[in-house]
Amino acid sequence: MLVELMMRRATGERAGNSPVDGIRILALLPRRWRKDLRQATGEIVIRVHTDECMTNAQIRAEVTEILTDPAVNDWELVTCHTLAVGHHERKEGKS
């Protein structure tokens, strides 16, 4: 599953121009996920590709738990948007 995660500061304060918090969050996400930091100023946007069958709710729960880490607990998950589902789709007309 390919999802896009968007996070913002929970306090409502505007984030600085440093991508450090985005990098910290990337490091805390599960190693088994392929990750890409898309934006690190203002809001943090990360694209995550999971190879296993996970629901959007499971991904959201795991990321929410990660954001309780003291290094990044001033961030909150705003959206967890599915961009694509895995490669298990059946091809039409092929046997």
Beta strands, then each sheet from edge to edge (+ up, - down):
strand 1: 2-9
strand 2: 34-39
strand 3: 44-49
strand 4: 75-84
sheet 1: 2+ 3- 1+ 4-
end
